[in-house]
Amino acid sequence: MKIIFYEKNADIDAWLGGFRSELPEADLRVWEPGDTAPADYAIVWRAPRELFADRSDLKAVFNLGAGVDAILDVERKEPGTLPPNAKLVRLEDTGMAQQMVEYATYCVLRYLRRFDEYEALQRESRWEKLPQHARESFTVGVLGLGVLGGEVAKGLLRLGVPVRGYSRSPKTIEGVQVHAGPERFDAFLDGVKVLVNLLPHTPDTEGILDARTFGRLARGAYLVNVARGPHLVDADLLAALDSGQIAAATLDVFHTEPLPKDHPFWMHPRVSVTPHISAETLREESIVQIAGKIKALARGEPISGIVDFRRGY
């Protein structure tokens, strides 16, 4: 079998070595512009349109991440870009869920115990005790209950706070109050103190973190965005911070990455910025998962993680 690999920021030798160990019979090469030689499978992250051109021979495209929005954006802008018969396969949990649970738990605990405010007081050399938030009313809303969102919702229950979840279709998570479907979106938001966004990025979810959404939350709510930058309307968040509707925000994803040095988020006293590290792709786990699925496809067996193009995840 022939496999092409593309990830411009990767440790290429480490990735190729891992795949060659798992798939010793494969003819594996790094794709470069101008490469039109046949390939059965593609393993990519943010690949250019040219990689997919005239590749009717591709059986599957494996995305090196859980979010496939970059590939789907190419197809939406220029329909017919993706090979019509190729499956698009996303990474399932390859150690990312644990990382995301840790990140979200840290953020919620930081706001619950008001550590962000104590950090600000320290910078002013002020010794001051703040009243604690009431745990029983410190409701956390997890927006998106996919593989990562579901694990985050379950993990946050351990903090002893009420946890709600929102998903497109009905789901059951013990201890979590789940709201499903657009008609339940407002009920999900009402009174939420910390909103954690883990939605997939699709045309339907772009800009969902806007003034209307913020207005449904509890006064002085907190935002944690670990999904995609285009979910957030930046100007609406800045306005909500100025008005006090949003007390503080932790942002791991942005419209433009790296975040431009002149962006107001960098210097805002109540915005915490991290460089898209909430749940990183773990190389060894990803190699084993993708190689296993390639072997299964070669045997004619079904695999999981295939993306529904209509839904975008």
Residue pairs with C-beta under 8 A, 6 or more apart in sequence:
1 23
1 25
1 26
1 27
1 40
1 41
1 294
1 298
2 26
2 27
2 29
2 37
2 38
2 39
2 40
2 41
3 19
3 23
3 26
3 27
3 28
3 29
3 39
3 40
3 41
3 42
3 43
3 294
4 28
4 29
4 30
4 31
4 35
4 39
4 41
4 42
4 43
4 44
4 51
5 12
5 15
5 16
5 19
5 28
5 29
5 30
5 31
5 42
5 43
5 44
6 30
6 31
6 42
6 43
6 44
6 45
6 47
6 51
7 15
7 43
7 44
7 45
7 46
7 64
8 46
9 45
10 45
10 64
11 283
12 30
14 283
15 283
15 287
16 28
16 30
18 283
18 284
18 287
19 26
19 28
19 43
19 287
19 290
19 291
20 26
20 28
22 287
22 288
22 291
22 292
23 291
23 294
23 295
26 294
29 35
31 42
31 44
31 47
31 51
33 48
33 50
36 53
36 54
38 57
39 55
39 57
39 58
40 57
40 58
40 59
41 58
41 59
41 60
41 61
41 62
41 294
41 297
42 51
42 52
42 55
42 58
42 60
42 61
42 62
42 86
43 62
43 64
43 290
44 51
44 61
44 62
44 63
44 64
44 71
45 63
45 64
45 65
45 70
45 281
46 70
47 71
47 74
48 74
49 74
49 78
49 81
52 58
52 61
52 74
52 81
52 82
52 83
53 81
55 83
55 86
56 83
56 84
56 85
57 83
58 83
58 85
58 86
59 85
59 86
59 87
59 297
60 86
60 87
60 88
60 89
60 293
60 294
60 297
61 71
61 82
61 83
61 86
61 87
61 88
61 89
62 89
62 91
62 290
62 293
62 294
63 71
63 88
63 89
63 90
63 91
63 307
64 91
64 281
64 286
65 90
65 91
65 281
66 90
66 91
66 92
66 96
66 146
66 147
66 148
66 279
67 90
67 200
67 201
67 227
67 228
67 313
68 88
68 90
68 307
68 312
68 313
69 200
69 201
69 202
69 228
69 312
71 82
71 88
72 88
72 202
72 307
72 309
72 312
74 81
74 82
75 81
75 82
75 309
76 203
82 88
87 297
87 303
87 306
88 306
88 307
88 309
89 290
89 293
89 303
89 305
89 306
89 307
90 305
90 307
90 313
91 281
91 286
91 289
91 290
91 305
92 147
92 289
92 304
92 305
93 147
93 148
93 151
94 281
94 282
94 285
94 286
94 289
95 282
95 285
96 148
96 279
96 280
96 281
96 282
97 147
97 148
97 151
97 152
97 279
98 151
99 278
99 279
99 280
100 148
100 151
100 152
100 198
100 226
100 278
100 279
101 151
101 152
101 155
103 226
103 252
103 278
103 279
104 142
104 152
104 155
104 156
104 196
104 224
104 226
104 278
105 155
105 156
105 158
105 159
107 194
107 196
107 222
107 224
107 250
108 140
108 156
108 159
108 161
108 194
108 196
108 224
109 115
109 159
110 116
110 250
111 133
111 193
111 194
111 222
111 247
111 248
112 133
112 135
112 138
112 159
112 161
112 194
113 132
113 133
114 130
114 132
114 133
116 248
116 270
116 272
117 130
118 130
120 269
121 127
121 128
133 193
135 159
135 160
135 161
136 161
136 162
137 162
137 193
138 161
138 162
138 193
138 194
139 161
139 162
139 163
139 164
139 191
139 192
139 193
139 194
139 218
140 156
140 161
140 162
140 163
140 164
140 192
140 193
140 194
140 195
140 196
141 163
141 164
141 165
141 166
141 188
141 189
141 192
141 194
141 195
141 196
142 149
142 152
142 153
142 156
142 163
142 164
142 165
142 166
142 176
142 196
142 198
143 149
143 166
143 188
143 195
143 196
143 197
143 198
143 199
143 208
143 227
144 166
144 167
144 197
144 198
144 199
144 200
144 227
145 153
145 165
145 166
145 167
145 171
145 173
145 178
145 198
146 167
146 198
146 200
146 313
148 198
148 279
149 165
149 167
149 198
149 199
150 165
150 171
150 173
152 196
152 198
153 163
153 165
153 173
153 176
154 173
154 174
154 175
154 176
156 163
156 196
157 163
157 175
157 176
162 177
163 175
163 176
163 177
164 176
164 177
164 178
164 179
164 188
164 192
165 171
165 173
165 176
165 177
165 178
165 179
165 188
166 178
166 179
166 180
166 184
166 185
166 188
167 178
167 179
167 180
168 180
168 181
168 311
169 180
169 181
170 178
170 180
170 181
171 178
171 180
172 178
179 185
179 187
179 188
186 216
189 195
189 213
189 216
189 217
190 216
191 217
191 218
192 216
192 217
192 218
192 221
193 217
193 218
193 221
193 222
194 221
194 222
194 223
194 224
195 209
195 213
195 217
195 221
195 222
195 223
195 224
196 224
196 226
197 208
197 209
197 223
197 224
197 225
197 226
197 227
197 231
197 232
198 226
198 227
199 205
199 208
199 227
199 228
199 231
200 227
200 228
200 311
200 312
200 313
201 227
201 228
201 230
201 231
201 312
202 311
202 312
202 313
203 312
204 312
205 231
206 230
206 231
207 230
207 231
207 232
207 233
208 231
209 223
209 225
209 231
209 232
209 233
209 236
209 237
210 233
210 236
211 233
211 236
211 239
211 240
214 221
214 223
214 236
214 237
214 240
214 245
214 246
215 245
217 245
217 246
219 244
219 245
220 244
220 245
220 246
220 247
221 245
221 246
221 247
222 246
222 247
222 248
222 249
222 250
223 237
223 246
223 248
223 249
223 250
223 251
224 249
224 250
225 231
225 232
225 249
225 250
225 251
225 252
225 253
226 252
226 253
226 278
226 279
227 253
228 253
229 253
229 254
229 255
229 256
229 257
230 255
231 253
232 251
232 255
234 255
234 265
237 246
237 249
238 264
238 268
240 246
241 247
241 248
241 249
241 268
241 270
241 271
247 270
248 270
248 271
248 272
249 270
249 271
249 272
250 271
250 272
250 274
251 265
251 271
251 272
251 273
251 274
252 273
252 274
252 275
252 276
252 277
252 278
253 276
253 278
254 263
254 265
254 276
257 275
257 276
258 275
259 265
259 266
259 273
259 275
265 271
265 273
266 273
293 303
293 305
296 302
296 303
297 303
307 313
